[in-house]
Amino acid sequence: MRKEYSLKRNEEISKIVHSSKCIKNDSFVIYIKNNEMDHARVCISVSKKLGKAHLRNKTKRQVRMMITEILNFEKLVDLVIVVRKKYFDYDFANNKANLQNLISRI
């Protein structure tokens, strides 16, 4: 995922989370908001409650890889993807299928 596709600013992320629609499943919560840019932007959030830093970083790397394979960045949306605790109960393929199911519902 290229740097321009990431969403980093706290103000933008909180605005998306508090004033947009969300879709959920066991592994993920995705907050969606339309944007005025020419590409999609994504933020991946993993809570400190889910594990130590190396586990959270591994999870973010995995989700980032899933996103690059699944998401079409030509959509004009901002996405905030929150990883839930049930993520660790499934393997990579099941988590990827769960994420693909949510993104197809957008």
C-alpha positions in Angstrom: 0.0 0.0 0.0 1.5 3.3 -1.0 2.0 6.1 1.4 -0.6 8.4 -0.2 -3.3 5.8 0.4 -2.8 5.9 4.2 -4.9 8.0 6.6 -2.8 9.3 9.5 -4.2 12.5 11.0 -6.1 11.9 14.3 -8.7 14.7 13.5 -9.6 13.0 10.2 -9.8 9.6 11.7 -12.0 10.7 14.6 -14.3 12.6 12.2 -14.7 9.4 10.2 -15.4 7.2 13.2 -17.9 9.6 14.8 -19.9 10.7 11.7 -20.1 7.8 9.3 -21.7 4.5 8.8 -20.0 1.2 9.9 -20.2 -2.4 8.9 -19.1 -5.2 11.2 -18.3 -8.9 11.5 -16.4 -11.0 14.0 -12.9 -9.9 13.0 -13.3 -6.3 11.8 -15.2 -3.1 12.1 -15.0 -0.8 9.1 -16.1 2.9 9.2 -16.8 4.4 5.8 -17.0 8.0 4.6 -16.9 9.5 1.1 -14.0 11.7 0.3 -13.2 14.4 -2.3 -9.8 13.0 -3.4 -9.1 11.0 -6.5 -8.3 7.8 -4.6 -9.2 5.8 -1.4 -7.5 6.2 1.9 -7.2 3.6 4.6 -6.4 3.6 8.3 -5.7 0.3 10.2 -6.2 0.4 14.0 -5.3 -2.4 16.4 -5.9 -1.7 20.1 -3.3 -2.1 22.8 -5.6 -4.5 24.5 -5.0 -7.1 21.8 -1.4 -7.8 22.5 2.1 -6.6 22.7 3.7 -4.4 20.1 5.2 -7.1 17.9 1.8 -8.8 17.6 0.0 -5.6 16.8 2.6 -4.8 14.1 2.3 -8.2 12.6 -1.5 -7.8 12.5 -1.2 -4.5 10.8 1.2 -5.9 8.2 -1.2 -8.8 7.5 -4.2 -6.5 7.2 -2.2 -4.1 4.9 -1.4 -7.0 2.7 -5.1 -8.1 2.5 -6.1 -4.5 1.7 -3.6 -4.2 -1.2 -5.0 -7.5 -2.7 -8.7 -6.8 -2.1 -9.4 -3.0 -2.3 -9.7 -1.0 -5.5 -8.1 2.3 -4.6 -10.1 4.1 -7.3 -13.1 4.2 -5.0 -13.6 7.7 -3.5 -13.9 6.6 0.2 -12.0 6.9 3.4 -11.9 3.6 5.5 -11.0 3.1 9.1 -10.5 -0.6 9.8 -10.5 -1.6 13.4 -9.3 -5.1 14.2 -11.3 -7.1 16.8 -10.1 -9.7 19.3 -11.8 -12.6 17.3 -9.2 -11.9 14.5 -6.7 -14.1 16.4 -9.1 -17.0 16.5 -9.0 -17.4 12.7 -6.2 -18.0 10.2 -5.1 -15.7 7.5 -7.3 -17.1 4.8 -10.5 -16.8 6.9 -9.6 -13.3 8.0 -9.0 -12.3 4.4 -12.4 -13.8 3.4 -14.1 -11.8 6.2 -12.4 -8.6 5.1 -13.3 -9.2 1.5 -16.9 -9.8 2.4 -17.1 -6.5 4.3 -15.4 -4.5 1.5 -17.8 -6.0 -1.1 -20.7 -4.7 1.0 -19.4 -1.1 0.7 
